[in-house]
Structure formats: structure tokens, C-alpha cells
């Protein structure tokens, strides 16, 4: 008889930050990192499945996403996200048998964490955002640049982005989800996302990821810039772990035609799987199929 694993809430302190998280099961760590605009609840189908396979499945709310604290130093560069993942591995008792799973920004953090601390992670699963080595292809395609309009809005130094996203009950997020996952109705899940970002400081934090990415390659000499320099450099390297990359055939954020062949930019024995008839959130749109792929990969 199948055992049902309950998902529970907890709080831990890692990398000088208080993290809220969801967890289920016990065993080797399976750390699941969410993206934008999303929350740890995005893994609600994945966590019990990983727990059933013998993992301690953990999904933190990423830095700045309530209930996780807003960092006092305002550090949102990719290096800080990498450091968070490594620190969470440490405080959660992870070992070399841990696996790392990331979607969207969580995928970018996962690539970097796996490269920065390769002895901590056995296998890697990423969804919806291919490795950074594909960026020259993405940013040279006209249609993809139109899809990336939000990147340029969020990097606007004049600060219009927060007002645009917050207006009309965060209707901007409804439209973004509709464009990214056509036909999918997020319903109550999107309401949870908006609640995580309801406070201005939390919304500014989420948008801060993009502003920090726009400043990549520059250094202001700040303590945060210096502190995460090693992690930032690692984020540009190839992760050595065999990686499963999942991409939806109808993804409206990053076109699947540009992502095809991403496995060639990953470690040997990596694999790309296109999930048919889903958009940018395949783990929510077809959880059964996606869970099967993830479990097969992390248990092999």
C-alpha cells in the first residue's frame, strides 16, 4: 500500500538569513528551488513523490520571498542564490548523496551551486531555463527578445517595475502566467504567489534578482559583491553532475526551439526531455509525468 507523505512547514537559518521552507520525508537531501513569480508551493506535487522515494525533500522560499526574510544587504545576485543553496545543504544535514532540483531562477541557482560545490550534489534536475552557455542564442533571436520584455522592464534603473507589477491586484503576474503557460489556470496557486509578494519589500526583492543580473560583470566593491565573488564565477561554469533538463513544448517564456540541444552544454550523460503540451511550469501542469522523469533520474 502506498504511503502518503505530509508536507510540513519549518524555518531554518542559513547564510545569515531566516528561511521559511516546506519539507517532507527523510533520507538524502533533495533541495528544490523555485523561480519567479512563484513560491515553494510550486513543488507541492514533487515533495511527496521525492519523500516516497526515500528523500528528505525540502523547498525553501527563496531569499526575499515571504516568509523568508528580506536580506539586509540587498544582495540578489546569482552568487548569493548559489551561496544560499550551499548553506541550506549544510544546515539541513546534506551529504554527497544530495540532489538538486531547480525551476526558472531556481534552475540558475542550481547550475551555479552544483558547479561551486560539486561534492555536495550527486545529480541535478533543472526545468524551463537552460544553462547560461545558451544565452548567446537566446539573446540573438528576435522573437525571444520580445518574450524577454519583462527582463528589460525589471532592469529599468528608474524603478517603474514595482509600480507596474503591483497595480490592479498584481494583474501583471496573471498576464505573465497566461503568456508563459497558455491554457493553464493557476488559480489558488497564483494567489499564494501574490501573497508572498504582497509587501513592497518582498516585491522589490523578487524584482531585485533581475536588477542584479543586469549588473552582472560589474563590481561596486560592496561587501556583498566581494562576499559572493566566488559563487558568481561558479555560476558561469558547467556543472559536472549528470543533469536532466525539462522544457515544456508550449513554453511562452523561452521558446522550446531555442532550448533544444541544451544537453550538449551540460555534463556528460545529461539528458533533455521536452514535455508535450505544457508551458513554463511543467511540474504543475503535468505533475505525474514530470514526477516520473525526476524520480527516475534522481534514483538511478
N, C-alpha and C positions, 0 to 999 in steps of 0.2 A: 504494500500500500504506500502511495506517495505521501511524503511528509511535507506539510505546508510550513514555510519559514516566515515568521512575522518580521516586519521591518520596524526597527526601533530608532528613536532619536537619541542623540548623545552630543556632548560638547568636549572638545579637546583643545589644548593649546599647542601650537606648532609654529615655528618660525616667528615667534613673538606675536602671534595673532590667535585670537579665540575663534575657533571654527565650530560651527554647527554642522552636524552630519547625520546621515541615515546609514544604518548598518543592519546586517542580517548574517546569521550563521557563524561558524568558527572554522579555523584552519588557516592555510596560507592566505595572505592578504590579496584581495582583488580590489584595487583602488579605481574608482570610476569618476571621471572628471567631466563636468558639464560645460556648456558653452553659453552663447548669447543668442537671443534673450530666453533664458531658461533657468532651471534650478536643479538641485539634487533630486527632486521628484521625477525628473526625466528618466531616471533609472529604476522606476518602481516595478517594472516588469523584469528587469535584468537582475536586480539584487536577490530576490528569492530564488531565481534559477541558479545563480552562482553559489548561493548558500546550499542549495540542494546538491550541488556538485562537490561540496566539501570545502568551500572557500569562506573566509571572513570577508564578506562583500561590504565595501564602505563607499559612500558617495558624499563627499563634503560639499557644502555650499561654498563656492569659490570666493576668494577674498573680495570683500565689499558687498557681496550678495547677502542680505539679511536671511538668517540670523547671524551669519559670520560677521565679524567686526570690520569696520572700515579702517584700513591701515593708517596710522597717524602720519607716516612718512609719505603717503600718497604714491607709493610705488606700485605701478601696474604693468611695468614692462614684462615681457615674456620671461626674462630671467627670474623675476620674483615669483611667477607662477611655477616655474621649474623648481625653485627652492622650496615652495610650499609643498609640492608633491613629494620631494625627497624628505622633508621634515615630517610630513604625515606618515610616510613609510616608517620612519624611526619611532615616533611616539605610539604608533599602532602595533608595534612589535613585528613589523615585516621582516622577512628573511629573503634569501636569494631565490626562493620559490614564488615570490610575489609576481602578480601580473598587473598590467596597467592598461586601462581602457579609457579612451577619451573621445568626446564628440565636440566638433567645432573648436572653440578656444581650448577646450579640454584636450582635443587631439593635438593641438600645437604644443600645449604644456607637456603632454605625454611623450611626444617625439623628443623634446628637449630633456625631460627628466630621464628618459631611457638612455640618452647619449651621455648625459652628465654623470649619472651614477649607474653604469651598466651592470654592476654586480648585484644590484638590488632587485632587478626585474628579469624574469625568465622569458616572458612573452608579452607582446604588445598588440592591442587592437585599437584601431582608430576609425572614426566614422566622419564622413562628409567634408573633411578638409585634408587634401593630400599633402605630402611633405613639401617643405619650403623650396626644395630644389625645382618644383614645378612652377614656382611663381613667375619666372620669365615668360612661360607660356600663357599663364592666366592674364598677366598684365600687358600682354601684347595683342590680346584678342578684343576686338571692338564690342562684340555682344557681351562678353564677360565684363568689360569695363562698365557697361550700362548696369549690369547686375550689381556691380560693386559701388553703386552710387552712395550707399549708406556709409561706406568707408570714408569717403571724402567729406560727407556731411559731419561725421563724428570727429574727424580730424581738424575741423574748422577751428582755428585759434580764437575766433570771436565768441565762441561759446553758445551758438544758436541751438546746438543739438539737444541740450537738455530741455529747452522750452518746446522744441518741435515734438520730441518723444512724449513729453508729459501732457501735452494738450489733449483735450477731448477724451479723457479717461485712458490715455496711452493708446489711442486708436492706431497710431503708427505701428505698434507691435502687432496688432491684429492684421494689418495690411502686409507687414513683413512676413508673418507666418503664412498668410494666404499665398503670397508670391513664392515663398520658398517650398511650401508643401501643398500644391494645388489639390483641392478636393478634400483635404484633411481638416477635420474640425477639432481643434484642441480643447474647446470647451473649458471645463474647470481647471485644466492644467495651465492654460494661459492666465486665468485669474490668479493662480498661485504665483506665476511669474511676476505679474503686476504687483502683487502684494510684497514680494521680495524687493521690488524696486520702487515702492511707493514713496519712501522718504527721499528727499532730494539728494542726500549724501550717498545713498545706495545707487540711485540712477547715475549720478556723476561718476561713481566708481566704475560701474559697468561700461560707461562710455569712455572712461579713462583708459581702459585696455587699448582702445583704438588710437587715442591720442598718443599714448606711449609708443605704440607700434609705429606711428607716423614719424616719431622722433628717433627711431632705431638708426644706429650709425653715428649718432651724435652723443656727446657726453658733456653734461653740465658740471661735472666734478662734484655733484652732490653725493652725500653719504650713500644714498640708495643706489645711485649709478655705479659707484665703486663697489658696493657690497655685492651686487649681483652680476658683476662683470663676467665671472667665470661661467655662470649659468647662462648668461646671454650668448656667450660664444658657443656653448654646447648646443644651444637651440638651432644653430646653423649647421651642425654636423649630422651625419647619418647615424641613426640609432642602430646598434649592432644586433638587436634581437629580431628573430623572425616575427614579421608583422602581418596581421590580417587587416586589410583596408576595405571598408564597406562604403558604398556610394549608391544613392538612390537614382534610378533611371530618370525620374522626373524632378530631380533637384533643381529648384529655381534659384539657388544661391550660387552654386558652382556647377556649370554645365558638365554632364557626365562625359560628353565627347572630348572635353579637355582633360578630364581626370583619367581617362583610360590609359593603361600602361604605367600607372603610378607605382606598381610593384617593382618596376625596373629601377626605381630610385630609392628603393628600400633595401634592407639587408637580404642576403641570400636566403632562399627558401620562403620568402614572403609571398603573399597572395593578395590579389584584388578580386572582390566579388561585387557585382552590380545587383542590387535588389530591385526587381522589376516593380513598376507601378507605385513607387513611393518617392517622396521628396527628400527634404533636408533632414528629416527626423525619422529615419527608418526604424529605429528601436521603439518608437511609439506607434508608428503606422503599421508595421508588420512585426510585432514583438515575438511571436512564435518562431518565425523564420530566422529573424536576427539572433535570437537567443540560441537557436540550434547552431548557427555559424560560430558564435562566440564560444559556446561551451565546447564544441569540437576542437576549436583552436587552442583554448587555454588548458584543456585536459589532455592534449596529445603529447 
